């Protein structure tokens, strides 16, 4: 049962209970008009005593008339009791019933209306006890209304009063029982809320139960639980916003990390591209200088561990080298080196095998790695009659392990011979490590 319903019920109880009080007051003044008055008034049973009693218990008109008579003579007192008091009493009784209409139940209002319409005798009869039946009916209706909206304990107490059926039982329930039963239901409702309460609601409910008073319990149900729930919702909203901010920060951190990683990869890719471009540029420059290298080539000399292959387009003879392309350079094939005689006009390609350590160029620490051709083989390459090439390079076909590729060897001032660049993909494929020996086989190209 809600707080508003409780107040409505309690107000109805007070109204219904007040009707017998107003009728009893009217009847006490009425008793003063009789030849005798109650023995327990403490007043002498004389005319003046009856006027004093009427003044104490009567309505507005009775008290005014009694006061005037008491200030007069004995004749005025007798006249008041005999003539003025009945008239004033009747008016006061009608006024009492009219005032009771505002706060009486439905049955009592109907009975009062009938009495007022019938006349003074009916009014007096109603006040003498005729109100009891209508008041009992209104009390029963009020208990039924409480039963309809009440909780478990209120409903139990209401059924007990209805089963008794007496006016006293009904009034006792409405006067005291409904409030006690409502307190019991309120406490049960707080316990139900507590079983699934949010943090602030739980704190507020436990505080009310610890206090234990009906006022504290009712205050929690009326407003405390709603205030606490609003605080929990506000805290949840703030926590949700904090969670959103934290998620955005984590997302931004992941994005930044990804951006840094992509930047690093881009830098690595740019460095690799630059190295490949430099290597391609070196090879291009070496190819362009083939003609210049051939002009300064010297006659071939026998070298150790050098194997020459037979000419490609002529039968095998005792001729060692020939080059049909080089006929216009001094010292070239048109003027063969000592012991050279090749009617086909081509010099055989030269194959060299050696082992040397892998080293890194100090001026470039990114991807430039080399193997140095031993001095005796460097001399052999320098003496070949080749067209001029950029930087004095020599085009070769290289085999290391299972990898074969075409590149150029370059003269090195530091080592006094030729150096062979080692590509990154070859180093990775053959698992070459710095300062470890590498077995290399070189074969000159286009000699």
C-alpha positions, 0 to 999 in steps of 0.5 A: 500500500502506498503512502498516499493510500495509507494517509487516505485510509487514516483520514477516513478512520479519523472522520468515521470515528469522530461522528459518535463524539459529536453526537455524544456532545449533543446528547449531553446537552440534551440531557440537561433539558430533562428533570434530572441530569447524570449523577457524576457531573459534580453539580447540584441537581438544581435548576441552576446546576442543570443550566451550568451543565448545559453550558459545559456540554451544549453547542454554540446556541445552548452555551450562549443562552445558558450564559445569559440565564446564569447572569439573570434572575431565578426566573430567567433560569427557569425560562431558559430551561423550560422554553429556550433550551429545547429550541437551542438544543434542536438547532445545535443538534441540526448544526452538529449533523450538518457539520458531520456530513463533511467527514461521514461515510456514505452510509452515515451521510445517507442516515443524517440526510434522512434525519434532517429531512424528517425533523427534530425528533428524527434528529434527536433519535439519530443522536440518541443511537440511530447513528450506530448502524450507519457507522458500522456499515461505514467502518466495514466498508473502510476495512474492505477498502484497506484490504483491497490495497493493503500488503500481506500483513494488512490484508491478514489483519483486515480479514481477522477484523471482518471475520469478527464483524463487531463494531469494536473489532472493525474500529480497533483494526482501523485505529491501531491494527492497520498502522502496525500491519503497514509497518510490517509490510513496509519492512518486508518491502525494504528487505525485498528491495535490499535483495537486489539493490545497487550499491547506494540503494543497499546503503540507504536500505540498511541504514533504514533497517538499522534505525528500525522506526516506522518513520525511517522505513517509510522515508526510505520507501517514499524518497530514500530509495529513489535518491539512492538509485539516482546516485547509482545511475549517475555513478554508472553514467560516469563509469560508462563515460570513463570506459569510453575515454579509456577505450579511445585512449587504447585505440589511439595507442594501438593506432600510434603503435601501428603507425610507428611500425608502418613508418619503420617498415617504410624506412626499411623498404626505402633503404632496401630500394635505395641499396638495390638502386645503387647496385643496379646503377653500379652494374649499369655503369660497369656495362657502359665501360666495357669498351674502355676496359678492353682498350687497356686490357693486357695480354693474357698470362698463365695463372695457377688454378685458372681453367679456360674453357674451349671456344664456343663456336670453333672446334677444339684446337691448341688455341687458348683464347680469342675474341672476334669482337676486338680487332681494332684495339692495340694489343687486342686479339689482332695482336695476339698474346704470346702463345695465342692462336685461335682461327675462330677469333674468340677468347675462352671465358675464365673460371676462378674458384676461391674462398674468402671471408664476408665483410661489410663496407665501413662507409655503408652499414646498411646492406653493402657486403663484399668478398675480396678476390685473392691477389693472384686472381685479381691480377688474372682478371686485370690482364684480360683483354676486355672492353673498357667498363665503368670503374674498371669493373669486370662482368662475371657470373657468380656461383655461391652454394646453390645461388647463381647470378650475374654482376660485376667485380670492382677494383679496390684501392684498399685491397689492391685487387677486385671485390665482389658485392654480395646481395642480401637475398644471396646472403639470406638464401645461403645463410652467410655470416660476417667474417666467415669464409665463403666458397666462390666460383667466378666466370667471366662474361662476354670475354 
